[in-house]
Amino acid sequence: MIKEDTIAAIATGMTDSGIGIVRISGEDAVDIGDRIFSSPSGKKILKNAVSHMLYYGFAEDRVSSFTIDEVMAVVMRAPRSFTGEDTVEIQCHGGVLVMRKILDAALKCGARLAEPGEFTRRAFLNGRMDLSRAEAVMDIIHSRNEYALASSLNQLKGALSRETGELRSRILHEVAFIESALDDPEHFTLEGYPERLAAQADELEKRIRRLQDTFENGRLIKEGINTVILGKPNVGKSSLMNCLVGEERAIVTDVAGTTRDILREYVRLGDISLNVTDTAGIRETEDTVEKIGVERTLEYAESADLVIYVVDASTALDENDREIVSLIREKKKLVLLNKSDLETKVTEEMIEELFGDGDNVCTIVKTSARDGSGIRELERTVKEMFFQGEMKSSNEVVITNIRHKEALEEAALSLNMVKKSIEEGMPEDFYSIDLMAAYASLGRITGEEVEDDLVEEIFSRFCMGK
């Protein structure tokens, strides 16, 4: 339901900055803005202000009778605003106290404090954007790299909406034809139609599956590749972590077993993002704390997208290395021959022999965490492993939301049921039931077939002021 009251919130970060924005939206937004804002001459000008034009003046708390700040104000009249409602934004100096004072003044004048995501929710409910584009707003805010930003912006521009809209249109056309043929068999014939529908359903299912298959890459682009660095103690894991992060986050010493706890960092490695976990060195130990660290290492490695196995190229392989290999043999892995600037005792051939033949082949990169050599090669290799050397084009539709993936899966299954009904010679009205199920599943992506509680749950994850 669309709430008709007027809401207000701070739309910029709650930290001292150059500029802060307080947003007011709703039927009484202009009136409330006029009670807060005045021109240098003291006139109330927002009621007759030109839409989307900035005006200079002062923000005042008229209830407490004091001037808050020197500001700029803009009126955006419905429906040409983000929410589709009358909206006023007051741009002030970005002090937290200043923004709060202006927000308090708006609340005193009758506005209600906006709930998280309520401005965007109103934009959705007022038809300014569909649900997939609304979700893209938060994806843009949380983008961690250029590709995630480009993908989110592409979705905000409606790429996914257009794709699902076309699919739904084609499905609805088939439903309409079936219904017309059943109601008016004299003018519409179903002769030969099941075969044509089977081919159409097969094409649509394949198209949906291709879209669904982009999810894994989309997730990695959006969230980052969950990466675990493991190896024996003192092989350079923490040095590698520091090299990737670009600062001294992990303690580096010559004493084996220094790292006993788990250290997590977000790393931008060129075009890609890694959620890196530095772990305790794996070895046989009687130390209780170190043993717990090793157990946690194995747990994180089990759920990782990528395991980076660091090997000290200047030290001979031993039983601990064989134990590690047995644990990560089935994982997507990358072996770093670290300390390659020193005298080499471990070669690529030795590593390959350690992993053996068959599907367990590993990718090997020579590095030196001390001087940073090999990091560019590491980036290229990871990109090749996960994205076949190239990221998805910013113009290509990539699914990054698990909700969308599930809706696509249900739509594909419904289309598959249409084909099965045709194969089994079921009556034509059975086709319509499954076609409409696919139509509804795709509609959940854009919010055309969605329950109110889901809408509430989605927007509750948004930040305040958005």
C-alpha positions as a Markdown table, in Angstrom:
| # | Residue | x | y | z |
|---|---|---|---|---|
| 1 | Met | 0.0 | 0.0 | 0.0 |
| 2 | Ile | 1.1 | 3.5 | -0.8 |
| 3 | Lys | 1.4 | 5.7 | 2.3 |
| 4 | Glu | 0.2 | 9.2 | 1.7 |
| 5 | Asp | 2.0 | 10.9 | 4.6 |
| 6 | Thr | 5.1 | 12.9 | 4.1 |
| 7 | Ile | 8.5 | 11.4 | 5.0 |
| 8 | Ala | 11.9 | 12.9 | 5.6 |
| 9 | Ala | 15.4 | 11.5 | 6.2 |
| 10 | Ile | 19.1 | 12.4 | 5.8 |
| 11 | Ala | 20.1 | 11.2 | 2.3 |
| 12 | Thr | 23.8 | 11.4 | 2.7 |
| 13 | Gly | 26.3 | 9.5 | 5.0 |
| 14 | Met | 26.1 | 10.2 | 8.7 |
| 15 | Thr | 29.6 | 11.5 | 8.9 |
| 16 | Asp | 31.2 | 15.0 | 8.6 |
| 17 | Ser | 31.6 | 15.8 | 4.9 |
| 18 | Gly | 31.5 | 18.8 | 2.5 |
| 19 | Ile | 27.8 | 18.5 | 1.7 |
| 20 | Gly | 24.8 | 16.9 | 3.4 |
| 21 | Ile | 21.3 | 16.4 | 2.0 |
| 22 | Val | 18.0 | 16.2 | 3.8 |
| 23 | Arg | 15.2 | 14.8 | 1.6 |
| 24 | Ile | 11.5 | 15.4 | 2.1 |
| 25 | Ser | 8.9 | 13.6 | 0.0 |
| 26 | Gly | 5.1 | 13.5 | 0.0 |
| 27 | Glu | 2.0 | 15.5 | -0.4 |
| 28 | Asp | 3.1 | 18.2 | 2.1 |
| 29 | Ala | 6.8 | 18.2 | 1.1 |
| 30 | Val | 6.7 | 21.7 | -0.4 |
| 31 | Asp | 4.8 | 23.2 | 2.4 |
| 32 | Ile | 7.1 | 21.7 | 5.0 |
| 33 | Gly | 10.2 | 22.8 | 2.9 |
| 34 | Asp | 8.8 | 26.3 | 2.9 |
| 35 | Arg | 8.5 | 26.4 | 6.6 |
| 36 | Ile | 12.2 | 25.4 | 6.9 |
| 37 | Phe | 13.7 | 27.3 | 4.0 |
| 38 | Ser | 13.7 | 31.0 | 3.3 |
| 39 | Ser | 15.5 | 33.3 | 0.8 |
| 40 | Pro | 18.1 | 35.8 | 2.1 |
| 41 | Ser | 15.4 | 38.4 | 2.3 |
| 42 | Gly | 13.3 | 36.1 | 4.5 |
| 43 | Lys | 10.7 | 35.2 | 1.8 |
| 44 | Lys | 9.0 | 31.8 | 1.5 |
| 45 | Ile | 9.7 | 30.9 | -2.1 |
| 46 | Leu | 9.5 | 27.2 | -2.5 |
| 47 | Lys | 5.7 | 27.1 | -3.1 |
| 48 | Asn | 6.2 | 29.0 | -6.4 |
| 49 | Ala | 9.7 | 27.7 | -7.1 |
| 50 | Val | 10.5 | 26.4 | -10.6 |
| 51 | Ser | 10.9 | 22.6 | -10.4 |
| 52 | His | 14.4 | 21.2 | -10.4 |
| 53 | Met | 16.1 | 24.6 | -9.9 |
| 54 | Leu | 18.4 | 25.3 | -7.0 |
| 55 | Tyr | 17.6 | 28.2 | -4.7 |
| 56 | Tyr | 20.0 | 29.9 | -2.2 |
| 57 | Gly | 18.9 | 30.7 | 1.3 |
| 58 | Phe | 18.9 | 29.6 | 4.9 |
| 59 | Ala | 17.4 | 26.7 | 6.9 |
| 60 | Glu | 15.6 | 27.6 | 10.0 |
| 61 | Asp | 14.0 | 25.9 | 13.0 |
| 62 | Arg | 10.9 | 28.1 | 13.3 |
| 63 | Val | 9.6 | 26.3 | 16.3 |
| 64 | Ser | 12.8 | 27.1 | 18.3 |
| 65 | Ser | 13.4 | 30.3 | 16.4 |
| 66 | Phe | 17.0 | 30.0 | 15.2 |
| 67 | Thr | 18.9 | 29.7 | 12.0 |
| 68 | Ile | 20.5 | 26.4 | 11.4 |
| 69 | Asp | 22.7 | 26.8 | 8.2 |
| 70 | Glu | 23.3 | 28.5 | 4.9 |
| 71 | Val | 21.8 | 26.1 | 2.4 |
| 72 | Met | 20.6 | 25.4 | -1.2 |
| 73 | Ala | 17.1 | 24.0 | -1.8 |
| 74 | Val | 15.5 | 22.3 | -4.7 |
| 75 | Val | 11.8 | 21.4 | -5.4 |
| 76 | Met | 11.1 | 18.4 | -7.6 |
| 77 | Arg | 7.4 | 18.3 | -8.4 |
| 78 | Ala | 5.4 | 15.2 | -9.0 |
| 79 | Pro | 5.7 | 13.1 | -11.0 |
| 80 | Arg | 9.1 | 14.2 | -12.1 |
| 81 | Ser | 10.9 | 13.1 | -9.0 |
| 82 | Phe | 12.6 | 10.0 | -7.7 |
| 83 | Thr | 9.6 | 8.9 | -5.7 |
| 84 | Gly | 7.0 | 10.2 | -8.1 |
| 85 | Glu | 5.8 | 12.6 | -5.4 |
| 86 | Asp | 6.5 | 16.2 | -4.6 |
| 87 | Thr | 10.1 | 16.2 | -3.2 |
| 88 | Val | 12.2 | 18.8 | -1.5 |
| 89 | Glu | 15.9 | 18.4 | -0.9 |
| 90 | Ile | 17.9 | 20.8 | 1.3 |
| 91 | Gln | 21.6 | 20.8 | 0.7 |
| 92 | Cys | 23.6 | 22.0 | 3.7 |
| 93 | His | 27.1 | 21.8 | 5.0 |
| 94 | Gly | 27.8 | 18.2 | 5.8 |
| 95 | Gly | 28.2 | 18.3 | 9.5 |
| 96 | Val | 26.2 | 15.5 | 11.3 |
| 97 | Leu | 24.8 | 18.0 | 13.8 |
| 98 | Val | 23.7 | 20.4 | 11.0 |
| 99 | Met | 21.9 | 17.6 | 9.1 |
| 100 | Arg | 20.2 | 16.4 | 12.2 |
| 101 | Lys | 19.0 | 19.9 | 13.1 |
| 102 | Ile | 17.4 | 20.3 | 9.7 |
| 103 | Leu | 15.8 | 16.9 | 9.8 |
| 104 | Asp | 14.4 | 17.7 | 13.3 |
| 105 | Ala | 13.0 | 20.9 | 11.9 |
| 106 | Ala | 11.2 | 18.9 | 9.2 |
| 107 | Leu | 9.8 | 16.4 | 11.7 |
| 108 | Lys | 8.5 | 19.3 | 13.9 |
| 109 | Cys | 6.7 | 20.6 | 10.8 |
| 110 | Gly | 4.8 | 17.4 | 10.3 |
| 111 | Ala | 7.0 | 15.0 | 8.4 |
| 112 | Arg | 7.6 | 11.5 | 9.5 |
| 113 | Leu | 11.0 | 9.9 | 9.7 |
| 114 | Ala | 11.4 | 7.6 | 6.7 |
| 115 | Glu | 11.9 | 3.9 | 7.1 |
| 116 | Pro | 15.0 | 2.3 | 5.5 |
| 117 | Gly | 14.4 | 2.2 | 1.7 |
| 118 | Glu | 11.1 | 4.0 | 1.9 |
| 119 | Phe | 12.0 | 6.6 | -0.8 |
| 120 | Thr | 12.8 | 3.8 | -3.3 |
| 121 | Arg | 9.8 | 1.7 | -2.2 |
| 122 | Arg | 7.6 | 4.7 | -3.0 |
| 123 | Ala | 9.3 | 5.0 | -6.4 |
| 124 | Phe | 8.4 | 1.3 | -7.0 |
| 125 | Leu | 4.8 | 1.6 | -5.7 |
| 126 | Asn | 4.3 | 4.8 | -7.7 |
| 127 | Gly | 5.4 | 3.1 | -10.9 |
| 128 | Arg | 8.7 | 5.1 | -11.3 |
| 129 | Met | 10.7 | 1.8 | -11.4 |
| 130 | Asp | 10.1 | -1.9 | -11.2 |
| 131 | Leu | 11.4 | -4.1 | -8.5 |
| 132 | Ser | 14.6 | -5.3 | -10.3 |
| 133 | Arg | 15.6 | -1.7 | -11.0 |
| 134 | Ala | 14.9 | -0.8 | -7.3 |
| 135 | Glu | 17.2 | -3.6 | -6.2 |
| 136 | Ala | 19.8 | -2.3 | -8.6 |
| 137 | Val | 19.9 | 1.0 | -6.6 |
| 138 | Met | 21.3 | -0.8 | -3.6 |
| 139 | Asp | 23.6 | -2.9 | -5.7 |
| 140 | Ile | 25.1 | 0.4 | -7.1 |
| 141 | Ile | 25.6 | 1.7 | -3.6 |
| 142 | His | 27.4 | -1.5 | -2.5 |
| 143 | Ser | 29.4 | -2.0 | -5.7 |
| 144 | Arg | 33.0 | -3.1 | -5.0 |
| 145 | Asn | 34.5 | -2.9 | -8.4 |
| 146 | Glu | 33.9 | -1.4 | -11.9 |
| 147 | Tyr | 32.3 | -4.5 | -13.3 |
| 148 | Ala | 29.8 | -4.8 | -10.4 |
| 149 | Leu | 29.0 | -1.1 | -10.8 |
| 150 | Ala | 28.5 | -1.5 | -14.6 |
| 151 | Ser | 26.3 | -4.5 | -14.1 |
| 152 | Ser | 24.2 | -2.8 | -11.5 |
| 153 | Leu | 23.9 | 0.3 | -13.7 |
| 154 | Asn | 22.8 | -1.8 | -16.6 |
| 155 | Gln | 20.1 | -3.3 | -14.5 |
| 156 | Leu | 19.0 | 0.1 | -13.2 |
| 157 | Lys | 18.6 | 1.2 | -16.8 |
| 158 | Gly | 16.2 | -1.7 | -17.3 |
| 159 | Ala | 18.2 | -4.4 | -19.1 |
| 160 | Leu | 16.8 | -7.2 | -17.0 |
| 161 | Ser | 13.3 | -5.7 | -17.1 |
| 162 | Arg | 13.3 | -5.6 | -20.9 |
| 163 | Glu | 14.6 | -9.2 | -21.1 |
| 164 | Thr | 11.9 | -10.5 | -18.7 |
| 165 | Gly | 9.3 | -8.3 | -20.3 |
| 166 | Glu | 9.9 | -9.8 | -23.8 |
| 167 | Leu | 9.9 | -13.3 | -22.4 |
| 168 | Arg | 6.6 | -12.7 | -20.6 |
| 169 | Ser | 5.1 | -11.1 | -23.8 |
| 170 | Arg | 5.9 | -14.2 | -25.8 |
| 171 | Ile | 4.4 | -16.5 | -23.2 |
| 172 | Leu | 1.3 | -14.4 | -22.9 |
| 173 | His | 0.8 | -14.5 | -26.7 |
| 174 | Glu | 0.7 | -18.3 | -26.5 |
| 175 | Val | -1.8 | -18.3 | -23.6 |
| 176 | Ala | -4.0 | -15.9 | -25.5 |
| 177 | Phe | -3.9 | -18.0 | -28.6 |
| 178 | Ile | -4.8 | -21.2 | -26.7 |
| 179 | Glu | -7.7 | -19.5 | -24.9 |
| 180 | Ser | -9.0 | -18.0 | -28.2 |
| 181 | Ala | -8.8 | -21.3 | -29.9 |
| 182 | Leu | -10.7 | -23.1 | -27.1 |
| 183 | Asp | -13.4 | -20.4 | -27.0 |
| 184 | Asp | -13.7 | -19.9 | -30.8 |
| 185 | Pro | -12.6 | -23.1 | -32.6 |
| 186 | Glu | -14.3 | -21.9 | -35.8 |
| 187 | His | -11.8 | -19.1 | -36.3 |
| 188 | Phe | -8.7 | -20.5 | -34.5 |
| 189 | Thr | -7.4 | -24.0 | -35.1 |
| 190 | Leu | -5.1 | -26.0 | -32.8 |
| 191 | Glu | -4.2 | -28.4 | -35.6 |
| 192 | Gly | -0.4 | -28.7 | -35.5 |
| 193 | Tyr | -0.2 | -26.2 | -32.7 |
| 194 | Pro | 1.3 | -28.5 | -30.0 |
| 195 | Glu | 4.4 | -29.1 | -32.1 |
| 196 | Arg | 4.8 | -25.4 | -32.7 |
| 197 | Leu | 4.3 | -24.7 | -29.0 |
| 198 | Ala | 6.8 | -27.4 | -28.0 |
| 199 | Ala | 9.5 | -25.7 | -30.2 |
| 200 | Gln | 8.5 | -22.3 | -28.7 |
| 201 | Ala | 8.6 | -23.5 | -25.2 |
| 202 | Asp | 12.0 | -25.2 | -25.8 |
| 203 | Glu | 13.5 | -21.9 | -27.2 |
| 204 | Leu | 12.1 | -19.9 | -24.2 |
| 205 | Glu | 13.4 | -22.4 | -21.7 |
| 206 | Lys | 16.9 | -22.3 | -23.2 |
| 207 | Arg | 16.9 | -18.6 | -23.2 |
| 208 | Ile | 15.9 | -18.5 | -19.6 |
| 209 | Arg | 18.5 | -21.1 | -18.7 |
| 210 | Arg | 21.2 | -19.0 | -20.4 |
| 211 | Leu | 20.2 | -16.1 | -18.3 |
| 212 | Gln | 20.1 | -18.2 | -15.2 |
| 213 | Asp | 23.6 | -19.5 | -16.0 |
| 214 | Thr | 25.1 | -16.0 | -15.6 |
| 215 | Phe | 24.3 | -16.1 | -11.9 |
| 216 | Glu | 27.6 | -17.7 | -10.7 |
| 217 | Asn | 29.7 | -15.1 | -12.6 |
| 218 | Gly | 27.3 | -12.4 | -11.5 |
| 219 | Arg | 27.7 | -13.5 | -7.8 |
| 220 | Leu | 31.4 | -13.4 | -8.0 |
| 221 | Ile | 31.4 | -10.0 | -9.7 |
| 222 | Lys | 29.0 | -8.6 | -7.1 |
| 223 | Glu | 30.2 | -10.2 | -3.9 |
| 224 | Gly | 33.8 | -11.1 | -4.8 |
| 225 | Ile | 35.6 | -14.5 | -5.0 |
| 226 | Asn | 35.7 | -16.1 | -1.5 |
| 227 | Thr | 39.4 | -17.0 | -1.4 |
| 228 | Val | 41.4 | -18.9 | 1.3 |
| 229 | Ile | 45.2 | -18.7 | 1.5 |
| 230 | Leu | 46.6 | -21.9 | 3.0 |
| 231 | Gly | 49.9 | -23.7 | 3.3 |
| 232 | Lys | 52.4 | -24.8 | 5.8 |
| 233 | Pro | 53.7 | -22.4 | 8.5 |
| 234 | Asn | 56.2 | -19.8 | 7.4 |
| 235 | Val | 55.8 | -20.2 | 3.7 |
| 236 | Gly | 54.7 | -16.6 | 3.1 |
| 237 | Lys | 50.9 | -16.6 | 3.5 |
| 238 | Ser | 50.8 | -13.6 | 5.7 |
| 239 | Ser | 53.3 | -11.8 | 3.5 |
| 240 | Leu | 51.1 | -12.5 | 0.5 |
| 241 | Met | 48.1 | -11.2 | 2.3 |
| 242 | Asn | 49.9 | -8.0 | 3.2 |
| 243 | Cys | 51.0 | -7.7 | -0.5 |
| 244 | Leu | 47.5 | -8.0 | -1.7 |
| 245 | Val | 46.0 | -5.6 | 0.8 |
| 246 | Gly | 48.8 | -3.1 | 0.3 |
| 247 | Glu | 49.5 | -2.7 | 4.0 |
| 248 | Glu | 50.8 | -4.6 | 7.0 |
| 249 | Arg | 47.6 | -6.3 | 8.3 |
| 250 | Ala | 49.1 | -9.7 | 9.1 |
| 251 | Ile | 52.0 | -10.3 | 11.5 |
| 252 | Val | 55.0 | -11.6 | 9.6 |
| 253 | Thr | 57.9 | -13.3 | 11.5 |
| 254 | Asp | 60.3 | -16.2 | 11.0 |
| 255 | Val | 58.6 | -18.1 | 13.8 |
| 256 | Ala | 56.4 | -20.9 | 12.5 |
| 257 | Gly | 52.8 | -20.9 | 13.8 |
| 258 | Thr | 52.6 | -17.1 | 14.2 |
| 259 | Thr | 49.2 | -16.9 | 12.5 |
| 260 | Arg | 46.8 | -18.8 | 14.8 |
| 261 | Asp | 43.5 | -16.9 | 14.1 |
| 262 | Ile | 41.6 | -16.1 | 10.9 |
| 263 | Leu | 42.3 | -12.8 | 9.2 |
| 264 | Arg | 39.8 | -11.6 | 6.6 |
| 265 | Glu | 40.3 | -8.8 | 4.1 |
| 266 | Tyr | 38.5 | -7.4 | 1.0 |
| 267 | Val | 41.0 | -7.1 | -1.8 |
| 268 | Arg | 40.7 | -5.5 | -5.2 |
| 269 | Leu | 43.0 | -7.3 | -7.6 |
| 270 | Gly | 42.9 | -5.2 | -10.7 |
| 271 | Asp | 39.4 | -5.7 | -12.3 |
| 272 | Ile | 38.3 | -8.4 | -9.8 |
| 273 | Ser | 37.5 | -8.6 | -6.1 |
| 274 | Leu | 38.6 | -11.2 | -3.6 |
| 275 | Asn | 37.3 | -11.8 | -0.1 |
| 276 | Val | 40.6 | -13.2 | 1.2 |
| 277 | Thr | 41.0 | -15.3 | 4.3 |
| 278 | Asp | 44.5 | -15.7 | 5.7 |
| 279 | Thr | 44.7 | -18.9 | 7.8 |
| 280 | Ala | 46.9 | -20.7 | 10.2 |
| 281 | Gly | 49.7 | -22.8 | 8.8 |
| 282 | Ile | 48.7 | -26.5 | 8.4 |
| 283 | Arg | 51.1 | -28.9 | 10.2 |
| 284 | Glu | 51.1 | -31.5 | 12.9 |
| 285 | Thr | 51.1 | -29.7 | 16.2 |
| 286 | Glu | 50.5 | -30.3 | 19.9 |
| 287 | Asp | 49.7 | -26.7 | 20.6 |
| 288 | Thr | 46.0 | -26.5 | 21.5 |
| 289 | Val | 45.4 | -23.0 | 20.1 |
| 290 | Glu | 47.3 | -23.6 | 16.9 |
| 291 | Lys | 45.4 | -26.9 | 16.4 |
| 292 | Ile | 42.1 | -25.0 | 16.6 |
| 293 | Gly | 43.4 | -22.6 | 14.0 |
| 294 | Val | 44.3 | -25.4 | 11.7 |
| 295 | Glu | 40.8 | -26.9 | 12.1 |
| 296 | Arg | 39.2 | -23.6 | 11.2 |
| 297 | Thr | 41.5 | -23.3 | 8.2 |
| 298 | Leu | 40.2 | -26.6 | 6.8 |
| 299 | Glu | 36.6 | -25.5 | 7.4 |
| 300 | Tyr | 37.1 | -22.2 | 5.4 |
| 301 | Ala | 38.9 | -24.1 | 2.6 |
| 302 | Glu | 35.9 | -26.4 | 2.3 |
| 303 | Ser | 33.5 | -23.6 | 1.4 |
| 304 | Ala | 35.9 | -21.4 | -0.5 |
| 305 | Asp | 35.4 | -20.5 | -4.2 |
| 306 | Leu | 39.2 | -20.5 | -4.6 |
| 307 | Val | 42.1 | -22.0 | -2.6 |
| 308 | Ile | 45.5 | -20.3 | -3.0 |
| 309 | Tyr | 48.0 | -22.9 | -1.8 |
| 310 | Val | 51.3 | -21.2 | -1.0 |
| 311 | Val | 54.4 | -23.2 | -1.3 |
| 312 | Asp | 57.9 | -22.1 | -0.2 |
| 313 | Ala | 60.0 | -22.8 | -3.3 |
| 314 | Ser | 63.2 | -22.6 | -1.3 |
| 315 | Thr | 62.2 | -25.4 | 1.1 |
| 316 | Ala | 61.7 | -29.1 | 0.1 |
| 317 | Leu | 58.2 | -30.6 | 0.1 |
| 318 | Asp | 57.3 | -32.9 | 3.0 |
| 319 | Glu | 54.5 | -34.9 | 4.4 |
| 320 | Asn | 52.5 | -31.8 | 5.4 |
| 321 | Asp | 52.4 | -30.7 | 1.7 |
| 322 | Arg | 51.1 | -34.1 | 0.8 |
| 323 | Glu | 48.4 | -33.8 | 3.4 |
| 324 | Ile | 47.4 | -30.4 | 2.1 |
| 325 | Val | 47.2 | -31.6 | -1.4 |
| 326 | Ser | 44.9 | -34.4 | -0.4 |
| 327 | Leu | 42.6 | -31.9 | 1.2 |
| 328 | Ile | 42.3 | -29.5 | -1.7 |
| 329 | Arg | 42.6 | -31.9 | -4.6 |
| 330 | Glu | 38.9 | -31.5 | -5.7 |
| 331 | Lys | 38.8 | -27.7 | -5.1 |
| 332 | Lys | 39.3 | -24.9 | -7.6 |
| 333 | Lys | 42.9 | -24.1 | -6.7 |
| 334 | Leu | 45.9 | -22.0 | -7.5 |
| 335 | Val | 49.4 | -23.0 | -6.4 |
| 336 | Leu | 51.8 | -20.1 | -5.7 |
| 337 | Leu | 55.5 | -21.0 | -5.7 |
| 338 | Asn | 56.5 | -18.3 | -3.3 |
| 339 | Lys | 60.0 | -17.0 | -2.5 |
| 340 | Ser | 60.9 | -17.6 | -6.2 |
| 341 | Asp | 63.7 | -15.0 | -5.8 |
| 342 | Leu | 65.6 | -17.4 | -3.5 |
| 343 | Glu | 67.4 | -20.6 | -4.4 |
| 344 | Thr | 64.7 | -23.0 | -5.7 |
| 345 | Lys | 64.2 | -26.5 | -4.2 |
| 346 | Val | 60.7 | -27.0 | -5.5 |
| 347 | Thr | 59.9 | -26.9 | -9.2 |
| 348 | Glu | 56.6 | -26.8 | -11.1 |
| 349 | Glu | 57.2 | -30.4 | -12.2 |
| 350 | Met | 57.4 | -31.4 | -8.5 |
| 351 | Ile | 54.0 | -29.7 | -7.8 |
| 352 | Glu | 52.4 | -31.3 | -10.8 |
| 353 | Glu | 53.7 | -34.7 | -9.7 |
| 354 | Leu | 52.4 | -34.1 | -6.2 |
| 355 | Phe | 48.8 | -33.5 | -7.5 |
| 356 | Gly | 49.0 | -36.3 | -10.0 |
| 357 | Asp | 47.4 | -36.7 | -13.4 |
| 358 | Gly | 43.8 | -36.4 | -14.5 |
| 359 | Asp | 41.2 | -33.8 | -13.7 |
| 360 | Asn | 43.1 | -32.7 | -10.6 |
| 361 | Val | 45.6 | -30.6 | -12.6 |
| 362 | Cys | 46.6 | -27.4 | -10.8 |
| 363 | Thr | 47.5 | -23.9 | -12.0 |
| 364 | Ile | 50.9 | -22.7 | -10.8 |
| 365 | Val | 52.2 | -19.1 | -10.5 |
| 366 | Lys | 55.6 | -18.1 | -9.4 |
| 367 | Thr | 55.6 | -15.2 | -6.9 |
| 368 | Ser | 57.7 | -13.3 | -4.4 |
| 369 | Ala | 55.5 | -11.7 | -1.7 |
| 370 | Arg | 58.6 | -9.8 | -0.6 |
| 371 | Asp | 58.9 | -7.7 | -3.7 |
| 372 | Gly | 55.5 | -8.2 | -5.2 |
| 373 | Ser | 56.6 | -10.0 | -8.3 |
| 374 | Gly | 54.0 | -12.3 | -9.9 |
| 375 | Ile | 50.9 | -10.5 | -8.5 |
| 376 | Arg | 49.9 | -9.3 | -12.0 |
| 377 | Glu | 50.2 | -12.9 | -13.2 |
| 378 | Leu | 48.1 | -14.0 | -10.2 |
| 379 | Glu | 45.4 | -11.5 | -11.3 |
| 380 | Arg | 45.4 | -12.7 | -14.9 |
| 381 | Thr | 45.3 | -16.4 | -13.8 |
| 382 | Val | 42.3 | -15.9 | -11.4 |
| 383 | Lys | 40.4 | -14.0 | -14.1 |
| 384 | Glu | 41.1 | -16.9 | -16.5 |
| 385 | Met | 40.0 | -19.5 | -14.0 |
| 386 | Phe | 36.6 | -17.8 | -13.2 |
| 387 | Phe | 35.8 | -15.6 | -16.2 |
| 388 | Gln | 37.6 | -17.3 | -19.0 |
| 389 | Gly | 39.9 | -14.3 | -19.2 |
| 390 | Glu | 37.2 | -11.8 | -19.8 |
| 391 | Met | 34.5 | -10.2 | -17.6 |
| 392 | Lys | 31.0 | -10.0 | -18.9 |
| 393 | Ser | 30.2 | -6.9 | -21.1 |
| 394 | Ser | 28.5 | -4.1 | -19.3 |
| 395 | Asn | 25.7 | -4.3 | -21.9 |
| 396 | Glu | 25.1 | -8.0 | -21.3 |
| 397 | Val | 22.4 | -9.0 | -18.8 |
| 398 | Val | 24.0 | -10.7 | -15.8 |
| 399 | Ile | 22.0 | -12.1 | -12.9 |
| 400 | Thr | 23.5 | -11.2 | -9.5 |
| 401 | Asn | 20.4 | -11.7 | -7.2 |
| 402 | Ile | 19.5 | -15.1 | -5.8 |
| 403 | Arg | 15.8 | -14.1 | -5.9 |
| 404 | His | 16.0 | -13.5 | -9.7 |
| 405 | Lys | 17.8 | -16.9 | -10.1 |
| 406 | Glu | 15.1 | -18.7 | -8.2 |
| 407 | Ala | 12.4 | -17.1 | -10.3 |
| 408 | Leu | 14.1 | -18.0 | -13.5 |
| 409 | Glu | 14.5 | -21.6 | -12.3 |
| 410 | Glu | 10.8 | -21.8 | -11.6 |
| 411 | Ala | 9.9 | -20.3 | -15.0 |
| 412 | Ala | 12.2 | -22.8 | -16.8 |
| 413 | Leu | 10.7 | -25.7 | -14.9 |
| 414 | Ser | 7.1 | -24.6 | -15.9 |
| 415 | Leu | 8.1 | -24.3 | -19.5 |
| 416 | Asn | 9.6 | -27.8 | -19.3 |
| 417 | Met | 6.3 | -29.0 | -17.9 |
| 418 | Val | 4.6 | -27.6 | -21.0 |
| 419 | Lys | 6.8 | -29.7 | -23.2 |
| 420 | Lys | 6.1 | -32.8 | -21.1 |
| 421 | Ser | 2.3 | -32.2 | -21.3 |
| 422 | Ile | 2.6 | -32.0 | -25.1 |
| 423 | Glu | 4.6 | -35.2 | -25.2 |
| 424 | Glu | 2.0 | -37.0 | -23.1 |
| 425 | Gly | -0.9 | -35.7 | -25.3 |
| 426 | Met | -2.5 | -33.7 | -22.5 |
| 427 | Pro | -5.5 | -31.3 | -23.3 |
| 428 | Glu | -4.5 | -27.8 | -24.4 |
| 429 | Asp | -5.8 | -26.1 | -21.2 |
| 430 | Phe | -3.0 | -27.9 | -19.3 |
| 431 | Tyr | -0.5 | -26.0 | -21.5 |
| 432 | Ser | -2.1 | -22.7 | -20.3 |
| 433 | Ile | -1.7 | -23.6 | -16.7 |
| 434 | Asp | 2.1 | -24.1 | -16.9 |
| 435 | Leu | 2.5 | -21.2 | -19.3 |
| 436 | Met | 0.8 | -18.9 | -16.8 |
| 437 | Ala | 3.0 | -20.3 | -14.0 |
| 438 | Ala | 6.1 | -19.4 | -16.1 |
| 439 | Tyr | 4.6 | -15.9 | -16.8 |
| 440 | Ala | 4.0 | -15.3 | -13.0 |
| 441 | Ser | 7.5 | -16.5 | -12.0 |
| 442 | Leu | 9.1 | -14.0 | -14.4 |
| 443 | Gly | 6.8 | -11.3 | -13.1 |
| 444 | Arg | 8.2 | -11.7 | -9.6 |
| 445 | Ile | 11.6 | -10.4 | -10.9 |
| 446 | Thr | 10.1 | -7.1 | -11.8 |
| 447 | Gly | 7.5 | -7.0 | -9.0 |
| 448 | Glu | 4.4 | -7.5 | -11.2 |
| 449 | Glu | 3.7 | -10.8 | -9.4 |
| 450 | Val | 4.9 | -10.2 | -5.9 |
| 451 | Glu | 3.4 | -10.3 | -2.4 |
| 452 | Asp | 3.5 | -7.2 | -0.1 |
| 453 | Asp | 5.5 | -9.0 | 2.6 |
| 454 | Leu | 8.3 | -9.7 | 0.1 |
| 455 | Val | 8.3 | -6.0 | -1.0 |
| 456 | Glu | 8.6 | -5.0 | 2.7 |
| 457 | Glu | 11.5 | -7.5 | 3.2 |
| 458 | Ile | 13.4 | -6.3 | 0.2 |
| 459 | Phe | 13.2 | -2.6 | 1.1 |
| 460 | Ser | 14.0 | -3.2 | 4.7 |
| 461 | Arg | 17.5 | -4.1 | 3.6 |
| 462 | Phe | 18.0 | -0.6 | 2.1 |
| 463 | Cys | 19.9 | 2.1 | 3.9 |
| 464 | Met | 18.2 | 5.1 | 5.6 |
| 465 | Gly | 17.5 | 8.0 | 3.3 |
| 466 | Lys | 17.3 | 5.8 | 0.2 |
